[in-house]
Amino acid sequence: MSSEIHRTTCVLDCPDACALEVEVRRGRIERIGGSHHHPDTSGFICGKVAGFADRVYHRDRLLHPLRRVGAKGERQFERVSWDDAITEICDRLGEIRDRWGGEAILPYHYGGSNGLVSDGLLDALFFSRLGATRLEKTICAVPTTEVAMGMYGKMPGVAFEDFVHSRCIVVWGANPKASNIHLVPYLRRAKKNGAFVATVDPRRNFSQEEVDLHLPVRPGTDLPVALAMIAHWERQGSLDLDFLQQQAVDLELLLERARAWSLEQAAAVAGVEAQGIKRLARELAASSPAVIRCGWGIERNRNGGQAVAAVLAMPALLGKFGVRGGGYTMSNTGAFRFDPEMVVGPLEETTRSINMTRLGRALGEDLAPPVRALFVYNANPAVTVPDQRSILRGLAREDLFTVVFEQVMTDTAAYADVVLPAVTFFEGRDLRGGYGSFVMAGVRPVIEPQGEARSNVAVFSALGRAMGWKDEPFSWDEETVFGKVTEAVEMTGRRPDGDRLEAGGCERHDFPGEAPIQLDTVHPRTADGRIHLAPAVLGSEPYRFQAADDGLPLALITPAGSRMVNSTLGESNYPRLFVELHPRDAEARRIQAGDQVRVVNDLGEVDCVAAINERLRHGVVAMPKGAWRHASLNGETSTALCPDHVNVVGGGACFNDARVEVEKMREFSAGPDGGR
């Protein structure tokens, strides 16, 4: 039997929204490749997606609804029917609502690897009708989003393909090689064309041939570096005052905060050479076009929101807008508009809300009402949320009714009372708006669902009907929701071609032109149409720098890697967890590559293997983001070391505020769960 090629789109949490060509033979995925029907994919994709069939057919793939029969966390379940699972869930949620009130029910989800169909529609309607607690989705991208909205109204940024026109490119707090690979060829072309390319990151992700300057700042110190550059430009007369007078507000407030920082002071705090900061400031000011690629790594500390604002202010201060390849790029979701209430109607927004970064507190504190039910989907909090020990204690509560709706048996699913099998994006329909690439793309099933796996639409519509609710959306199937979402999406003033999206193709924007030019074809979308250099989201003390708690000598970072997307694919990656150290830090502790080590602080302990990496700045250690508990020697992972305090901007998570010590282990001792 010959194979067939199906077109679809990747929905994994990445800016690129790649177009895919999937070869299927006898109903089974044989190969996943990149398509040329996309402005950036260009026929190649990352290894994570190319190997995604391993998850589709993994031995831990969930194929049937399950009910817990052992202790929580022991992974002992029995198979049940969908009807029994739906009935049990609705009965238990109804009982909890009747006794404790709807706010005793907490939905926990993120949806970074979901599209507009599968997250925030029927699920949101279901929990709204229950009167459940609302979730503040803060684990990622909230400070950056709040700042981008406050400063520019989330104006679309410089397109990846326009980076080739830039004469100076600064990649600040991002690693495109791990989580935005289609930007890398444009960076290389720009460098070949003579562009000055710089990176600001605690770890050197590019070779010396690929970049001209690397500033290995200490985690959490991006703010003083950015402010010192701004003050330097003012002293040098580099600010575009005519542009600022016409287009911006709050200039003096920003400059007042910046003047407190000299290049030397910022260099001392950030642990870099003052001449490096000065060189970056000089090249950025002197070059045109110039663009800053601002990533999400910059927000993951208590100064993150303030630092993002200072970095995003730079193109305005220097008047870099108005030309192709000039300005900034962060999230480009502002290029399209979508209001979920246009599809499912108005939702209840008066119930209490809980910050998802503080899930451990919510499950352990004496709230009124207490959290008695947890419904987890599109998320794996056991390994992705700060203060892991408190999360696991909460999940182990016998009085907490927990439902987990997942593709594979995750560390969180191990604690569930009921487990529901979910489809992968190769088995369902969705609509994906790129947050880097300027596309709106269709996701279509290329194979039948494995086992009894169901889509988010199917499950939440079934739950709504089982509760006895008559809302029309609970009668819809996935095709119907897809059509209604397509009709509700606006792409720079027009509706996308539904037939093309339904076939798995993609639609490009027209700004006019397929790539926007900031302050020319796109403009700030703030209420007054101006750039706000000190937006209200920065709080009562904008641009205030808070020094980190350095009670322990090493800063821990958990950057994105090339093998996983957050915790997705952790079932088959990192069979043994490792921590990277700079050679100087390893030598001081008499640690060699391959040694078993203990990474500790007051919150937790991760026993793992040491790796030596000279690309990491000294004083910083790195551990893979999202690794599962089976990978470590004691069942704890990086989030066991991360505090759950939050950013003043949007309440965002502060993973990179973790401070640790690394000790060589004399002997290995498995944890109470045998190392799982």
N, C-alpha and C positions, 0 to 999 in steps of 0.2 A: 504494500500500500504506500503510495507516495505521500510525502509530507506536504503540509500547507503552511503558508506564511501569513501570520495575522499581525495587523498593525494595532498598537495600543500605546499607552503612555505610562511612564513610571510615576508613582505617587509618593515615593519615599521622601523623607524630610531633607530636601536639598533644593537649592535655588534653580536648578537646571530644568526640571520637568521634562526629562528626555523622551524623545520619540523612540519607540521600540518596534522591532520586527521579531516576532516569536515564531519559531519553527515548531510545529506540532505534528506528531505522527501517532496514529491510533489513539488519539485523545490524550497524549502525553507530551509534555514539553521536552523538546530535544535540544533546543538552542535558543538563547536570548541574545539579540544583538541590537546595535543602534541603527536608527533610520536616518536618512538624509532629508526627510520631510520635516525639518525643524531648523531654525536659524543657527542653533549652537551645537546640537548633538553631533552633526557631521559624521554620522556613521560609527561613532565609538561611544562606549558607555563604561561606567566604572565596574570593577570586579564584583562589588556587592550585588549589583543588579544582574550581571552576567551569570552569577552563580545562584540566583534566587530560587531556582528549581530545587536546590538542596533543601530549602525550607518547605516548599510545597509538598515534597515527598519524604520529609524527615520522619524518623521513627517516633519522635515526640509530637508529631502533628496531631492536633485534636480533631477527631473524626465524628464523635458522637457526644451528646450531652452526658455529663457525669454528675453524680452525687457523692459527697464525701462520706466514707464509712470508717475512717481512722481518725487519729488526732490531727489537728491542723498542722500543716507543714510536712506530714509524713507521706503525702502523695498517694493515699489509698482511696480509691474511688470505685464506684460501680456505675455501669452504663444504665441510663434511663432514656425514656422516649422524650421527644420534644414536647409533647403534650404534658407529660408529667413534670418536666422541668419548668415550663411556662406556668403551669398551675401552682407549683410550689413557690416559685418566685413571687407571683402575684398575691398568693395567700399570705406569705410572710411579710411582704412589703405592706400589704393592707393591714395586717395585725399591728405592725410597728407604727404605721401612721395613726391608726385608731387609738393606740395606747399612748404614744409619745408625741404625736404630731408629725407632719410631713418633714419637718426640719431634722428629724432624727435619721433621715435617709440622706446619704451623701453620694452623689455620682462622682466618680474620679476618672478623668479622661484628659487627653491632651490633643491628639489628632494631627500632629505634625506630619504624619505619613498618611493622611487622608485627604480626600478632595471635598468639594462643596456638597456632594450628595450624601456622603457617609458620616459626616460629623456636623453637629449643630443644627439638625433639622428634626427628624422624628424623635431622636433621642432627647433633644432639648424640649420638645413638646411633651414627651412622656413624663419627664421629671418635673416640668412646670405644672402639669395636671396633678401630680402627686403632692405638690407644695414642698418639694425637697429643698434642702440647702443648696444654694448656688456655689459653684466652684470658681475661685479666682485663678485663672490659668496663667501662673506666674513663673513656671519652671524654666521658661526660655523666651527671649525676645520681647518681654514686656517693657523693660526700661528703654530699649532701642526704639520700640514702636511708639511709646509715649513721647519720647523726645522728638522723633521724626514727625509725629503729628503736631506737637506743640510748636516746633520751629518752622516746618515747611508744609504742614497739612498733608504729609506723606506724598509729596511730589515724586513722580517717577524719576528714577536716577539714570545715570549714563549707562547705555546698553553695553553689554560685554564686547560686542563687535566694534564698538567705537573706541575701545581702549587703544586700538592700534593707531589712532590719531593723536594720542596724548604724548606729550614730551616729558611729562613727569607723572609717575604712578606710585601712589603710596598704598600698600596693603596693610591695614592697621587692625590687628586683632582677628585675623582670619587666616586659614590655611586652605587655599583653593585646591591643593593637591589631594586633600582628604575629603572635602565636602563641597566642592564647586569646580570639578576638574575641567569643565569646558571653558573656564576663564583662562586656564593656563596657556593654551596655544596663543591666545590674544596677547598675553603678557610677553611671551617669547617673541612674537612678531613685533611688538612695540619696542622691545629691547633691541632687536635686530635693526629696527628703524632709527635707533639712536636715543630712545627714551631713557631717562633716569628712573630706575625702579628701586623702591625701598620697601622694607618690611619692618613692622614694629610688633614684636612678639617675644615672649620669654624663650621660645625655641626657634632655632634657625631651620626653616622648612625648605628653603631654596639654597642651591649651591652658590658659590661666589661668582660663578659665570652667569647665573641667572639674575642676580640682583647686584646693585651698586652699593647698597648700604643696608645693614641690618642693625636695628636698635633692640637689644635684648633686655627690655625693661622688666623690672620686678613686677609680679602680679599686683594689680591695684594701684599702680603709679602712673598710668597713662594720663591722668588728669594734670598733675603738675608739669609733665612734659609738654602737653598741648598748651597749657596756659603760658608757660615760659616762651614757647614759640610765638604765641600771639603778642606777648609783651615785647619780644624782640622785634617783631614786624612793626609795632607802633614806634619803637625807638628808631628804627631804620627808615621810617616814612614809607613803608610798603603797603599800608592799608589803602584800599580803594574807597576813599571817603565820599566821593561823588556817588558811587553806586550805593554805598551804605545809607547815605542820606535819603536817597530815593526809594530804596527797597527794603530797609531793615529798621527795626526798633530795638531799644535796650542796648545799644552799642556801649554806652558809657558804663553801664553796670558790669558788662563782661570785661571791659578793659580795666576797671577798678580791681576786679578779682585777679586778673592776669598780672597786673603790675607788682603783685606781691611775690612773683616768682622770677628769679633770674635763671639764666641757663645753667649756672653753676649749682644753684640750689636744687633745681629740678634733677640735674644729673646725679647729685649726691643721693637724693631720695630714690631715684629710679635705678641706681647702680650702673649707669652708663657714662660714657665720656661726654662732657659738655660740647666738645667739638663735633661729635656725631649729631647732637640735637641741632647745633648751629648749621651744620651742612644740610640737614634735612629741611630746615626753615629756609635756607638760602635757595636751594633747588626748587622748592615748591613755590616760592615767591617769584622766582625769575622765569619760570617755565610757563608756556602757554601753547596748547591746552594742558591743563593739569587736572588729575582726577584722584580722589581718595576712595578706595574700596574699604568701607568700614564694616568690620565683621561683628559677630555676636560674642566672641571671646572677651571683648573689651568690657562687656556689661556684667560679667560674672563676679563682681566684688562690690563692696559697700560704696565705692566711688564710681561705679559703672555708669549710672545714668548721667552723672555730671561730666564724666569723661567723654561719653558719646556726644553730648551737646557741644563740648569744646572742639571736638574733632569735626563735627558737622558744620560748625560755624566757620571753619577755615576757608572753604571756597567762597563764601560770601565776603569775608573780611578782605580777601585778596582779589575779588572781582573775577573769579575764574569761570563764571557762567556765560552762557550765550554763544558757545562754540561747540562743535562736535568734539567729544572726548574731554570736555571740561565740566567739572562739578564734583559730584559724589555719587556713589552707588551703595545702597544698603538693601532693604527690602523693597521690591517693586510691586507689591500687591496693590498699591494705590493706583496702578494703571487700570484696574477694573473695579467695578462696584457691584456688590451683591448684598441684598438685605434679606436674611432668612425669613423675616416676618412676611415678606411678599409671597412666600411659599406656604408657610404653616400658620400664619396669623400671629397676633400679638401674644407674647409670653409673660408669665408672672415674674415680676422682678422686685417683689417686696420681701421675699424671705431672706434670712441671714445668708451671709457668704463666708466661706472659709478659704484662706490662702493655701493653694495646693502644696506650696513649699513647706508648709507647717503641718502636713498630714499627721506626723507623729504626735504632735501636740493635740490635734483634734481628736485622735483616737485614744489619747491617754488622759486628757483633762476632764474635769467635772463640768462639762458644758450643760446648758439648759436649753433644749433637751440634749441628752447625750447622743452621740452618733451610735445608732444601733444597727444600721444597715449600710453596707458599702458596696457600690456597684462599679466595678472597674472595667473599662474598655478603652481600647486605643492607648494603653499605658501599662507600665510595669513598675509600679512604685517601689517594690521591694529592693530594686537596685538602682533607681534613678532619682530618688528623693533624699535630701539631706537628713542627717541623723538617722542612719539606717537601723540602729538598735531600737529606737523608739518606734519606727515603722513596724519592725518585726514583732515587737511586743504587742502592738495594737492589732496586727493581723492575727496573732495567736489567741486573741480573746474569744472565749467560747460564747460570750453573749453578743458577739458581733456577727450578724448574718451577712455573709460576703458572697457576691456573685462576680465571677470573672469571665468575660467574653473575649476569647483569644484564639489565635491561630495555632499556637504550640503551647505545651505545658511549661509556663514560665515560673520563675521563683514566686511571683505573686499568686498565680493560679494554684500553686501547691497549698495555699492557705484557704482556698475557697470552699464554701459549702455546696455551691452549684457552679459547674464549669460549662460554658456554652462554646461550641466550635464556630469559629469565624472563617470566612473566606479570605483568601489573599487577593491582591489587586489583579491577579491573572484570572480570577474566577468571578469577578463582579463588575459592575458598571459604576463609573464616577466621572467627575468633571474636575480637572486640575488646572488652577491658575498658577502660572509660574511666579515665584517671588524673586527670581533673578532674571531669567529669560522672559522676554515679553511675548508670551504665548498664553492662549487658553486652549487646553487640550482635552480630548476625550479619552476615557478609559473604558475599554470593552472587554468582556470575558473572552479568553482564548481557549479555555478548557472548562469542562463542567466542574462544579464544586466537588472537592474530595469528600468522601463519606457523606455526612449529613451537615456539613458546614453551611452556614447561612450568612447573608449580608446584614449589615447594621439596619438597613431599611426593613428587611424581612423580620428581624427579631423585635425591633421596637414597635413595628406595626402590630405584630402578634401580641406583644405585651399590652399594648393599648387596648386592643379588642378584648383580651382576656380580663382586663379590669372593668369591662363593660362600658367604656367610653365610646361615644358616637362621633367623635371628631373625624371629619372626612379624611384627613391625611393618614389615619390608621387603616384605611382601606386601600391605600396605594401600594403598588409594587415598585420595584427599582426602576423599571422603564418609565413609569409615570413620573416619579420624582425627578429622574434625569431630565425629562422633557420640561417640567415646570422650572427646574433650576436654570436650564439653558435659556428659557424665555425671560428669566428674571435677571440674568447677568448683563451688565452693560460694559462694553469694551470701548473706552474713549468715545462715547457718544453713539455707539451702534450695538446692535445685537449680533452675537456670533452666528455662524452658519451651523444650525443644529444637525443637519444631515452629515456634514463633514465631521463634527465632533462625535456623533453617534457611531461613525465608521472608524473611530480611533485616531482621527487626524487632529491637526492643530490649526488654530487661527492666530494670525499675527495682528497686532494693534496698528492703528493709523493715527498718528499724533497731530498733524499729518506727517507722513513718513513712518517707516517701520521702527525707527529708533528715535527717542525723544531728544530734544536739545533743551536743557534746563534754562529757564528764563528766556526762552525763545518760542518753542512750540509747546512747552509745558511750563506752568508757573506755580508758585506756592498756593496751596489750597487752604490756607488759614482764613479765618473769617474776614480779615481786612486785606487779604492778598499780599501781605508783607511777611518778611522773614523775621521771626522773633528770636533774638539772640539769647534771651534769658527767659524762656517760657515758664509759665506757672508750675508745670509738672516738676520742676527742679526743687520745689519746696521753698521754705522761708529763707534758706541760706544757699542760694544758687552758687555753684562752683566751689563750695566748701570742700576741702580735702580732709579726709579722715585717715589718720595713720592706722595701719593694720596692727592687730595684737600679735606682736612678735615674741611671745613667751617661749616659743619653740623655734629652732633655727631654720627650718626648711619650709618653703611655701609649696603646697601641693596644687598642681593643675591637673585637670582631667579633660584634655582636648579631644575633639572628634578624631577618629582614625579612619584608615582606608578599608577596614574589614567589617565595620558595623555602622548602623545608623541609629544613634542613641543606644538603646539596648536591643534593637531588632537584629536578629541573626546571632544573638548570644548563645543560642542552643548548640552552635557548631563552631564557634570561634573562641579563641583564648582558652585552650585546654588547661593552661597554667598561667595564672595572673602574674604580671611582673610590674616592677616599679623602676623607672629610669632615673639614674643619678648622673650628674656631671662627674668626670674623673676626679676632680679635686675633692668633691664631697665624698665620693666613694673611698678615696685614699685616706682621708681623715678618719674614716670609720673602719678602716681595714676590711673593706667589702670588695669582693671581686665579682665579675659577671658569673651568674649561675648560683651564687650563694643564696641560701634561704634567709630572708630578712623579715623583720617585724617593723611595720610602719605604724606609729602610735601617736595618739594625743588623748586628751581627756574624754573624747567622745567614743573612741573605738580603737580597734587594732586590726590591721590587715596583714596576715602572714602570706608572703608570696616570694617570688624569685627576683633577684637583682639583675638589672641590665645597665650597662654603662653607655652613655650617649654624650659625646662631646658637643653635639649640636644644642644641647640644653644648657641654659646659663647656670652658673654655679649658684647655690642657694635655693634652687628650685628642683623639685622632683615631679615626675609625671607618671600617671597611671591611666590605663585605657578607660575611656568613658563608657559606661553602660555594661561592663563585664558582669557576667552572672556569678552567683555564689559558688557554683561548682568549680570555678576557676581558681579560687583562692585556697590556701591551705587550712584556713579556719572558718570558712563560710561567711566572711565579711568582705565587702568590696569598698571601693573608694568613697561611696557616700556615707560609710560608717565614720569617716573622718571629717565630713563637711558640716559646718554649723548651719542651723536653720534660721539665722537672722536674715533680714531682708533689706533690699535696697529702698531708700526713701522714694525713689522714682518707680512707681507702679508696684512696689512690693516684690520686686524680682529676686530670684535666688542668688546667693553669693557663694557659689561653690569654691571659687578661687581664694576666698578668705581663709581656707583651711591651712593651718600651720602644724607641722609634724616633726617627729624625729624618726630616723631609720636606724635600726640596730641589727647587727648580725645575730642570727639565731644559733644557739649551741646545738640544739637538736629539735627535730620536728615532733610536735604533739598535736594530734588531730583535735578539732573542736568537739563540742558535745554532740554535734550531728554528724560526726565522722568526716568533716571537711566539706560537706555539701553546702 
